[in-house]
Amino acid sequence: MKQISTTALSKTLCIPAKELFAALMELGLIEKDGAAWILTKDGEKRGGAYKESPQYGKYIVWPEDLSLQPPNTPAKKPGQNLLTATAVGKTFELSANKINFILSELGWVNKGLKGWLVTDQGKKQGGIQAEDRKSGIPYVRWPNSIIETKSLIETIGQVKGTGVTQTVQPPSSGVNAGSAAVGFRDKFEAKHRSTDGHFVRSKAEMLIDNWLYMAEIVHAYERKLPIEEDVYSDFYIPTGKVYIEYWGYENDQKYIARKQKKIDLYNKYGFNLIELQDKEVQNLDDILPRLLLKYGVQAY
């Protein structure tokens, strides 16, 4: 396989050399050592090597078919271009700004001091960090496959009001488990009305909801997690992207099993999670402000 310099590779991929260097660094293939670029072990595994030139000195070369897709993501099809938020927005008839906030909601990007920064979850979707050549403001480029991602389509549908409306609320355990989940939902009906009008499934959830409302913290009740699995949180706080789970019924083995499955999913996707039990619910004024502050949410 022919090997070419990073600059030559940037011309092959039709992206600026500066963006390519940034992308290679985000993928962990190269590192900056003072003014020089050095190969990492991952870079060597992907076919990177050093060459010496009387004119340019020591520099890095790559296989001419090097893919910028992170490992374990679908390979980029020949001729497939990376999309900006503007291009993604055109597909869904939304502005780039709205798309970036939706991607942030999904946990794929974070808002920087200026611009947007790809997260680890975003990298798993094929996101590549880039920056504007003139202003230096960071932004993220995405593979075409992103517009077919179920979680993105569902979230955009919710934002635009075109998603499917559920006629039956999800189970309090949050994990769809077929007939067992239906039985749980029937057993614990959402009949406790909180101060803000939410109907919740227990007195403890009502106390949590009321506390968030009185603290003027915007929140959602039983919101679906932005993942492929059919999972619902007890509470979600957009500021800080924090999920709150109240764990009750600790003597119910089926509930404990669903609880562990749900915790495993929170850990799998790296979501911010606050877990509450009865002892914390009885002391929310002392407990919640401290826990929320860890995620940048100020209660008072």
N, C-alpha and C positions, 0 to 999 in steps of 0.2 A: 504494500500500500504506500502510495506516494505521501511524503510528509511536507507540509508547507508551514511558513511562519504564521504567527498570529495575525499580522497585518494582511497577509494573503488570504488567510481563512476568513477574515472579516469581509473581504471583497466577495468571496465565494458565497457567504451567508447573507450578503447585501445589508450589513449593518455596520455602523461606524466602529472603528477599531477601539475607541475608548469604551463603547458599550460592551464590546466583546470581552475586553479585559475585565470589566466589572462583572459580567456574567460568569466568566471562568472563575473569578474569585468567589462569587456567591455559591458556585457549585463545589467549591473546595478543591479545585484543580490547580490553582496557583496561589501564591502568597506574595505580599510585598515585603522586601527586605531593603530598607532604605529607598534608594532610587531604582533598584532592580527587582525584577520578577523572578521568583523561584518556583520550581515544580514541587507539588506535594506528592505523597505516595499515591493518592487517588488520581492525580494527574498522570503519573507514570502508568497506572493501571489502564487509563483511558487512551494510552498510546503516545503521551507527550514525551519529548526527549530534548536534549540540548544539542546545539550545533555551534561550531566555531567558524567565524568568518574574519578574514584579515580586515575587512572594511567595517563590519558591524560588531565584531567581538562575539561573545557568547550570547546566544538567544534560544528561545524555545520554539520547537516545531510540533505540529500536530498532524494526525491523519486527516487527509483532505475531506473525509466523510464524517468528521467528528460531529456528534449530536449534542446539542445543548440541553436536551431533555434530562432531568434528574433521573437517577436509577429508579427502577420500578414504576415508571410512567410510560404510557404508550409512546411508541416511536413516532417522531414527526414524519409525516408523509412528504414525499418529494414535492417541492414547490409550495409547501404550506408556509404561510407567513405568520409571524407572531402578531397578535392583536393588541392594540392599546385599549384603554377604557373607552375612548371615543368610538373606536370601531365596534366594541362590544355593545355600547349604548345604541348605536345605529340599528343593530339587529333587533333590539327590544324597544326601540323608540323612546329611549331615555338619554338624559345628558350624561356626559362622562363623570361629572361630579356625583350624580345620583348613583351611577354604577359603582364608583369607588366606595361610596358609603355602604352600598349593599355588600360589596366584597369585604369591607371592614366588618360588617355584621356577621358575615360567614366566618370571619377569623382568618381570611386569606391575605389581608393587608392591614397595616397599621398606619395611622396618620402621623407623619413626621412633623418637624418644625415647619417644613415646607414640603409639599408633595407626599408621596405614598411609598411605604416600604413593604416588601413582600415578607410574609411570615413563613415559619416552617410548614404550616398547613398549606399555604399558598404555593410553596415550592413543590409539594406533593401533587398539586394540580398542574404543574408545569410552568408556574410563574417564574419569570426572569427579571431580576432587578436591572433597571437602566436609569439613565439620567439625561436630561436635556443638554444638548451640546453647548448651547449658548448660556443658559441660566444656571445649569448644574442642578436644577430641581429634580429630585428622584421620582421615578414612576415605574410601573410594572408592565411587562409585556406578557401576553398569554397565548397558548396554542389555540387553534381553531376549535379544538374539542371542548373548550370551556363552555361554549354556548349550548352544548348538549348535556351539561351536567345537571342532574336531577335537582340537587339542593339549590343551585343558582336559579333554575327555572321556577322552582316552588317559591323561593323568597321573592323573586321579581313579581310573580303572580300575586303574592300577598300584598306587596307594596302598591301594585297597580289595581288591586281589587278584582283581579280576574281569576284568582285561584279558586279551587274547589272549597266550598264552605262545609264544614263538618256539621252534621245534624245531631251527632251524638258526641259528647265530650270524651276525651281520652281517659284511660285509667289513671288514678292517682299515683300508682307505682311508676307510670311514665313509660313502661316498656310493653309493647303490644305482645301479648302471649296467647292469642287466640281466645278460645272459650273461657280459659281461666281468667284472662284479663276482663272479659265481659262480666263474669261473675263478680269480680272485685269491684268494677264500676257500678254494677247494680247494687251491691252491698253498701257502698259508700257514696251515696248520691251527693252531688254538689248543691247543698241546700242552705249552707250558712252564708248569709249576705254580709259582706264587709262594707266598710264606710264608703268606699269608692264605687260600690255597686257590683263588684265581682261576687259571683257565687262560688264558694270554695267548699272543700269536702270535710273539713274538720274545724273544731274550735281553734286548734293550734294554728292552722293555716289562716284562719280569720285574724288572729292576733298578729301574725307576721304581715299580712296584707294591710291591716290597719296601721301598723307601725310604719311601714314604707310610705303609706299615703300621708300620714301626719308629718313625716319627715320630708315631705315634698320630693320624694324620689320616684321618678317615672319607672313603672314596672309593668310587666305582663304576667298573667297567670296561665299556667298550663300551655306554655309555648313550645312548639315543636323545635327540637334541636336541628341546626342546619347541616344535617348529615343524611346519608342514604338510609340508615336504619330508622325505623318508626319509633322515635323516642321523644317524650315530652318532659320538660322541666316543671317543677312546681312554680317557681318564679324566675323571671329573667329581668335584669336591669341593663338596658342598653348602654348607659354610661359605665364604662369599665368592662362591659361584656361579661357580667357576672351572673351565674346561675345559683339559685338557692334551692336546696332540697331539705324538706322536713321529713325525718325518718320516724315513723311511728310503728305500732304493731310489731314490736320486736319479738313477740312470742309466736308469731305466725311464720312457719318455716317457708311457705311459698312466697310470702312477702320478702323475707330475708334473701331468698334466692334471686328475686327480681331486683332487689336493692343492689346486690353485688354485681349483677349483670349491668345495671345502670352505671354504677361507679366505674366499672371497667371501661365503659364507653366514654365517660368523661375523661378518664386518664388516657385512653387511646387517642382522642382528638385534642388533648391538651387544653380543655376548656377551664375557665376560672370557676371554681365551685366552692360554695359555702355550705357546709352541712350543719343542720340544726336538729337537736333532739329536745325532748320535753324540758330538760333542765335549762337549756339555753333560751327556749321560748319564754320561760318564766322570768328571764332577766335580759330581755332584748335591749333595753336602754344601755346596758353596759357592754353587751356582747357584740351586737350588730355594727355599731359605729366603728369599733376597732377592726372587725373583720372586713368591712367594706373599704376602709381606708387603705388596706393592703392593695386594693385594685383601683385606687384613685377616686373612689366615690366618697364624697364628704357628706355626712348626715346632718351635721349642725354647723 
